[in-house]
Amino acid sequence: MSDGPVTVLIAGGGFAAVEAALAVRAMAGERARVRLVAPDPEFTFAPAATRSPFAAVTGDRLPLRDLAALAGADLVTGTLAEVRPDLHCMLTATGDELRYDHLVVAVGARAERWLDAPGVLFRGPRDEGALGDLLRTIVSRAMDGERLRVVFAVPPGPGWAVPAYELALLSSLWLRRNGVRESVELTVVTAEDEALGVFGHEAAEAVTAELGEAGVEVRTGAVIRGWEDGALRVVPDGRVPADLVICLPVLRGPRVAGLPHTQLGFVAADHDGRVVGSPGVYVAGDAGPFPVKQAGLACQQADAVAALIAVELGAHVAPPPAPPTLRAVLWTGRGDRFLRTDLAGGRDESAGVGAITAELWWPPGKVAGRFLTPFLEGGPDTARLVDLSAGEGLR
Ligand SMILES: Cc1cc2nc3c(=O)[nH]c(=O)nc-3n(C[C@H](O)[C@H](O)[C@H](O)COP(=O)(O)OP(=O)(O)OC[C@H]3O[C@@H](n4cnc5c(N)ncnc54)[C@H](O)[C@@H]3O)c2cc1C
């Protein structure tokens, strides 16, 4: 370790990375020199993407430079290509060598195609346009007299299923407003045991009721094996008719060279985020092994890692609460639904409490991050990422 401020390098420019930068600054103060290394000059607010195809929503991106400045961090344009834990340095894709005392890997997951079917793979903001085109095609085909069966598909494995339910609910409302709802069957097909069962049985029942009121069918416990002749092949129930499929991606890990990874490529780490066998290296967010891939959790993991680093630097910081709390807002088109549970182990079968009611936390944003959310809630002028309550702006 060097004298003076130590270098905390953070690879990534998403929720986990920005929260880690803000948290290290808040907890370690001037003890740390923070550098963010990211390939993209913008921070993307992926949660807005489910609403964008239905509404004139702007502001799902912020200049990363502004967020880095809030954290007093340097912003380096680059892509993490390899870590050399023995030398305490990382290599970028262009061969630059960046030295660190502590490295936080926050490069997210890879969203991959897994199903060959007519429709759209919805990975977030990059697929908003394709989904908008598909929705308009559905309306025009329905107006021409066709009856269509549209499926929202959730794959098994690590991920975040809320977008599939939001897309189904918002599609239902949008098709109704376009006068073709009666011509289109909407079904969510999911490998989950219950609709959003990760929040507990009580919340799952409330979500199922919400879907029922919107006329959206749900097939749970269904693993999709493929699509042929106008239907999905599912295990164990056989076939689900589907003319068009809007599917979420499977998520795989970033397989960072030089670091150990799980079978699916996620960076292997202990419960605190310390990367196995790699002193001074941590992982936070979707890149790590925790199976629920969610921005609020990414922020909590980033805070936990920042606390470890701050304590090592001599700061007096209380350890973050464990287990983490999963918080989500489900946009229904008829009002926001708040879901919350305490996660033990991060698996669908984990014990926990679920609730569905109004404003279970404050500020009641889509993403609850201790240090990041206040800026997204309207701190600087550029932070127009909230106030996206469903029902407004739908067209
Ligand atoms: C449609 C949709 C809706 C969602 N809704 C919600 C929601 O309502 N609430 C919620 O909490 N979560 C939601 N999520 C999940 C949430 O977006 C992710 O869990 C979250 O983005 C994970 O944050 P992250 O920082 O780990 O990764 P990301 O946000 O994916 O950020 C990764 C960052 O790393 C950068 N990067 C990639 N590779 C490298 C590299 N090699 N070197 C350096 N940098 C790299 C990327 O450019 C990016 O800046 C949603 C996701 C989607 C797709």
The ligand as a Tripos MOL2 file, in Angstrom:
@<TRIPOS>MOLECULE
LIG
   53    58     1     0     0
SMALL
NO_CHARGES

@<TRIPOS>ATOM
      1 C1        -36.1220   -3.4330  -17.9510 C.3       1 LIG1
      2 C2        -35.4960   -3.4970  -16.6020 C.ar      1 LIG1
      3 C3        -36.1710   -3.0000  -15.5040 C.ar      1 LIG1
      4 C4        -35.6010   -3.0800  -14.2330 C.ar      1 LIG1
      5 N1        -36.2920   -2.5750  -13.1670 N.ar      1 LIG1
      6 C5        -35.7030   -2.5240  -11.9550 C.ar      1 LIG1
      7 C6        -36.3590   -1.9020  -10.8570 C.ar      1 LIG1
      8 O1        -37.4810   -1.4150  -10.9770 O.2       1 LIG1
      9 N2        -35.7220   -1.8350   -9.6690 N.ar      1 LIG1
     10 C7        -34.4760   -2.3720   -9.4970 C.ar      1 LIG1
     11 O2        -33.9320   -2.2590   -8.4070 O.2       1 LIG1
     12 N3        -33.8300   -2.9990  -10.5240 N.ar      1 LIG1
     13 C8        -34.4200   -3.0770  -11.7390 C.ar      1 LIG1
     14 N4        -33.7720   -3.6800  -12.7750 N.ar      1 LIG1
     15 C9        -32.4920   -4.3480  -12.5460 C.3       1 LIG1
     16 C10       -31.3640   -3.3500  -12.5220 C.3       1 LIG1
     17 O3        -31.3830   -2.5260  -13.6640 O.3       1 LIG1
     18 C11       -30.0270   -4.0700  -12.4240 C.3       1 LIG1
     19 O4        -30.0680   -4.9830  -11.3620 O.3       1 LIG1
     20 C12       -28.9440   -3.0410  -12.1720 C.3       1 LIG1
     21 O5        -28.7810   -2.2510  -13.3280 O.3       1 LIG1
     22 C13       -27.6330   -3.7000  -11.7900 C.3       1 LIG1
     23 O6        -26.7020   -2.6950  -11.5330 O.3       1 LIG1
     24 P1        -25.1460   -2.9310  -11.7990 P.3       1 LIG1
     25 O7        -24.4980   -1.6490  -11.4660 O.co2     1 LIG1
     26 O8        -24.7130   -4.1590  -11.1220 O.co2     1 LIG1
     27 O9        -25.0500   -3.2410  -13.3490 O.3       1 LIG1
     28 P2        -25.4280   -2.3020  -14.5800 P.3       1 LIG1
     29 O10       -26.4840   -1.3350  -14.2130 O.co2     1 LIG1
     30 O11       -25.6730   -3.2460  -15.6970 O.co2     1 LIG1
     31 O12       -24.1280   -1.4800  -14.8560 O.3       1 LIG1
     32 C14       -22.9490   -2.0750  -15.3380 C.3       1 LIG1
     33 C15       -22.0050   -0.9630  -15.6960 C.3       1 LIG1
     34 O13       -20.7300   -1.5010  -15.9740 O.3       1 LIG1
     35 C16       -20.2650   -1.0340  -17.2230 C.3       1 LIG1
     36 N5        -19.4070   -2.0770  -17.7570 N.ar      1 LIG1
     37 C17       -19.7590   -3.2030  -18.4100 C.ar      1 LIG1
     38 N6        -18.6720   -3.9330  -18.6890 N.ar      1 LIG1
     39 C18       -17.6140   -3.2460  -18.2020 C.ar      1 LIG1
     40 C19       -16.2110   -3.4950  -18.1580 C.ar      1 LIG1
     41 N7        -15.6920   -4.6030  -18.6730 N.pl3     1 LIG1
     42 N8        -15.4200   -2.5620  -17.5840 N.ar      1 LIG1
     43 C20       -15.9370   -1.4490  -17.0220 C.ar      1 LIG1
     44 N9        -17.2590   -1.1690  -17.0180 N.ar      1 LIG1
     45 C21       -18.0850   -2.0640  -17.5890 C.ar      1 LIG1
     46 C22       -21.5100   -0.7520  -18.0170 C.3       1 LIG1
     47 O14       -21.2590    0.1740  -19.0600 O.3       1 LIG1
     48 C23       -22.4090   -0.1800  -16.9320 C.3       1 LIG1
     49 O15       -22.1200    1.1740  -16.7110 O.3       1 LIG1
     50 C24       -34.3290   -3.6430  -14.0690 C.ar      1 LIG1
     51 C25       -33.6300   -4.1370  -15.1740 C.ar      1 LIG1
     52 C26       -34.2020   -4.0770  -16.4320 C.ar      1 LIG1
     53 C27       -33.4390   -4.5930  -17.6130 C.3       1 LIG1
@<TRIPOS>BOND
     1     1     2 1
     2     2     3 ar
     3     2    52 ar
     4     3     4 ar
     5     4     5 ar
     6     4    50 ar
     7     5     6 ar
     8     6     7 ar
     9     6    13 1
    10     7     8 2
    11     7     9 ar
    12     9    10 ar
    13    10    11 2
    14    10    12 ar
    15    12    13 ar
    16    13    14 ar
    17    14    15 1
    18    14    50 ar
    19    15    16 1
    20    16    17 1
    21    16    18 1
    22    18    19 1
    23    18    20 1
    24    20    21 1
    25    20    22 1
    26    22    23 1
    27    23    24 1
    28    24    25 2
    29    24    26 1
    30    24    27 1
    31    27    28 1
    32    28    29 2
    33    28    30 1
    34    28    31 1
    35    31    32 1
    36    32    33 1
    37    33    34 1
    38    33    48 1
    39    34    35 1
    40    35    36 1
    41    35    46 1
    42    36    37 ar
    43    36    45 ar
    44    37    38 ar
    45    38    39 ar
    46    39    40 ar
    47    39    45 ar
    48    40    41 1
    49    40    42 ar
    50    42    43 ar
    51    43    44 ar
    52    44    45 ar
    53    46    47 1
    54    46    48 1
    55    48    49 1
    56    50    51 ar
    57    51    52 ar
    58    52    53 1
@<TRIPOS>SUBSTRUCTURE
     1 LIG1         1 GROUP 0 **** ****
